[in-house]
Amino acid sequence: MAKFKTFWTDNAVLGLATLVAGFFNYLYHVVLAHVLGPASYGDLTTFLNVTSLMAIPASVVILVYTRTGRQEPARASRLGLWLGGLGLWLSIWLFAAPLSQTFHVSAALLVIFTAEVVPGLALAANVGMLQHGRLYVWVGLLGVLNAGFRVVAAGGSWWGGYRLGAVGILEGAAAWVSWWVSRFLVRRVTVLNAHSQPVMVVATATVGIINVLYALADGLAAKYALPPVAAGLYTGMAVIGHSLQFLSGSVATVMLTAILSDTTRRYQYLSLTVAVYLAAAGCGEWILTAHGSGVVSVILGAGFLAIVRWIPYYGWGMICLGLLNIAMLYSVAQSRWEVIATTGCGLVYWIWALAHDHSLGDFAVSTTHIMMVTLILTAGVMTWAQAVQAHAKVRTDPS
C-alpha cells in the first residue's frame, strides 16, 4: 500500500505542476496569438517547432536518464551534453537559409529562437535524473519556472518591429535560468553504481525520438503544405488539441518510474495510469465539444474561429496519441520494444499523409484516423507480446 500511496502522491505533485505549467503555456499562446494574428502566429509556431525539433535529443536525454538514473563517472558525459547542445545550435547557423525558404520565415529569427538548445541537453539530463529519483517536487518546480519565464518572454511581442526577436531572446534566457537551478537540485539524487546495457539505452532513445516527432510533425507539415493563414489556423488548433495528449506526459512518467521501482505491480500501474488519463482527457474533450468557440476565442482570438468545427474531431486523435505515449513509456519500463514498430510506422505514414493534404479539414481527418489505427495496432501488438511472454513463462516453470 505504501508504494501505491507514493504512486498517487507522485501523480498529484507532478500533475499539479503540469497543470500550472500548462496554464502558463496557454497564457503564453493567448498573448501571442492575440498580438500577432494568424499569419505571424504561424511564423512563431514554426520557430518553436524547429526549436523543438532541434531539442529532440534533449527529450531523448530526459527519457534515457529517467530510465538509467544518475551514474558516475559523469564528467565526460556532461562535457558531451554541452558539446552536443552547441553543435545542434551551430547546425542551425549552417542550414538557416534553406530552412527559412522551406518554411517561409526569417533565417535570423531561426538562429535566435534555437539558441536555447545550447543548455538544453544538460538541463534534460538533470531533469531525467530527478525523475528517476522520483523527486517530482523539484521536477515540477523546474517545469513551472520555465513555463512562467515563457510568459515573461511573450511580453517581448509588444516591442515594436523587434517583437519576435525579443521573444526569442527571452526564451533562450529561460532555458539558461532553468539549467542553473537544476544543477543544484540534481545533487539530491543518489548516485548509482550499476550501468545500463547499451541496447536498452538505444531502444529508450528511439522511443523518445518517436514520441517527440509525434508532437511536432503536424505543425511543421502544416507550414510546408498549407497556405500561410491556413497553416497558422492549424497550428492554433494543434496548440489546443495537443493539450489532450499533453495530459498523458506526467502520468506516463510517474508510471514509468513506479514500474522501475516495483515491476511486479506493472499491470496495476498501467491500468491506473490509463484510467486517470482517460478521465482527464475525456473532460477536456467534452469542453472542446461543448464550448469550442469559447475556448478558441479566449485562447487564440476571433481570428481562429474557423477551426471550431474541427477541434472536437481532432481531439479524439490527440487522445489516441496520449494513449500511444503511455504505451511507449510502459514498453520502456519493461525493456520491450515491439511498440517501436507500430508507433514508428504510424508516424511515417502520418507525415506522408499530411504532406499530401491541402486543407485544414484534411489535416484534422488524417490525424484522427491515423492515430486511431496506430493505437489499435499498438494495443494488439502489446497484447500479443504479453501473451507470448506469459506462455513462455508457463512452459519454463518447473512447477
BELMOGI-V378009 format. One record per backbone hydrogen bond with DSSP energy under -1.0 kcal/mol. CO is the residue of the C=O (numbers start at 1). NH is the residue of the N-H. Records with the same first field share a line. If there is no record, write none. Layout:
# BELMOGI-V378009
CO = NH, NH
This chain:
# BELMOGI-V378009
1 = 5
2 = 6
3 = 7
4 = 8
5 = 9
6 = 10
7 = 11
8 = 12
9 = 13
10 = 14
11 = 15
12 = 16
13 = 17
14 = 18
15 = 19
16 = 20
17 = 21
18 = 22
19 = 23
20 = 24
21 = 25
22 = 26
23 = 27
24 = 28
25 = 29
26 = 30
27 = 31
28 = 32
29 = 33
30 = 34
31 = 35
32 = 36
33 = 37
37 = 41
38 = 42
39 = 43
40 = 44
41 = 45
42 = 46
43 = 47
44 = 48
45 = 49
46 = 50
47 = 51
48 = 52
49 = 53
50 = 54
51 = 55
53 = 56
55 = 59
56 = 60
57 = 61
58 = 62
59 = 63
60 = 64
61 = 65
62 = 66
63 = 67
64 = 68
65 = 69
70 = 192
74 = 78
75 = 79
76 = 80
77 = 81
78 = 82
79 = 83
80 = 84
81 = 85
82 = 86
83 = 87
84 = 88
85 = 89
86 = 90
87 = 91
88 = 92
89 = 93
90 = 94
91 = 95
92 = 96
95 = 99
96 = 100
97 = 101
98 = 102
99 = 103
100 = 105
106 = 110
107 = 111
108 = 112
109 = 113
110 = 114
112 = 115
114 = 117
115 = 118
119 = 123
120 = 124
121 = 125
122 = 126
123 = 127
124 = 128
125 = 129
126 = 130
127 = 131
128 = 132
129 = 133
130 = 135
131 = 134
134 = 136
135 = 139
136 = 140
137 = 141
138 = 142
139 = 143
140 = 144
141 = 145
142 = 146
143 = 147
144 = 148
145 = 149
146 = 150
147 = 151
148 = 152
149 = 153
150 = 154
152 = 155
153 = 156
154 = 157
155 = 158
156 = 159
158 = 160
159 = 162
162 = 166
163 = 167
164 = 168
165 = 169
166 = 170
167 = 171
168 = 172
169 = 173
170 = 174
171 = 175
172 = 176
173 = 177
174 = 178
175 = 179
176 = 180
177 = 181
178 = 182
179 = 183
181 = 184, 185
182 = 186
185 = 188
186 = 189
197 = 201
198 = 202
199 = 203
200 = 204
201 = 205
202 = 206
203 = 207
204 = 208
205 = 209
206 = 210
207 = 211
208 = 212
209 = 213
210 = 214
213 = 217
216 = 220
217 = 221
218 = 222
219 = 223
220 = 224
221 = 225
222 = 226
227 = 231
228 = 232
229 = 233
230 = 234
231 = 235
232 = 236
233 = 237
234 = 238
235 = 239
236 = 240
237 = 241
238 = 242
241 = 244
242 = 246
243 = 247
245 = 248
246 = 249
248 = 252
249 = 253
250 = 254
251 = 255
252 = 256
253 = 257
254 = 258
255 = 259
256 = 260
257 = 261
258 = 262
262 = 265
263 = 266
265 = 269
266 = 270
267 = 271
268 = 272
269 = 273
270 = 274
271 = 275
272 = 276
273 = 277
274 = 278
275 = 279
276 = 280
277 = 281
278 = 282
279 = 283
280 = 284
281 = 285
282 = 286
283 = 287
284 = 288
285 = 289
286 = 290
287 = 291
291 = 295
292 = 296
293 = 297
294 = 298
295 = 299
296 = 300, 301
301 = 304
302 = 305
304 = 307
305 = 308
307 = 310, 311
310 = 314
311 = 315
312 = 316
314 = 318
315 = 319
316 = 320
317 = 321
318 = 322
319 = 323
320 = 324
321 = 325
322 = 326
323 = 327
324 = 328
325 = 329
326 = 330
327 = 331
328 = 332
329 = 333
330 = 334
331 = 336
332 = 335
337 = 340
338 = 341
339 = 343
340 = 344
341 = 345
342 = 346
343 = 347
344 = 348
345 = 349
346 = 350
347 = 351
348 = 352
349 = 353
350 = 354
351 = 355
354 = 357
359 = 363
360 = 364
361 = 365
362 = 366
363 = 367
364 = 368
365 = 369
366 = 370
367 = 371
368 = 372
369 = 373
370 = 374
371 = 375
372 = 376
373 = 377
374 = 378
375 = 379
376 = 380
377 = 381
378 = 382
379 = 383
380 = 384
381 = 385
382 = 386
383 = 387
384 = 388
385 = 389
386 = 390
387 = 391
388 = 392
389 = 393
390 = 394
391 = 395
392 = 396
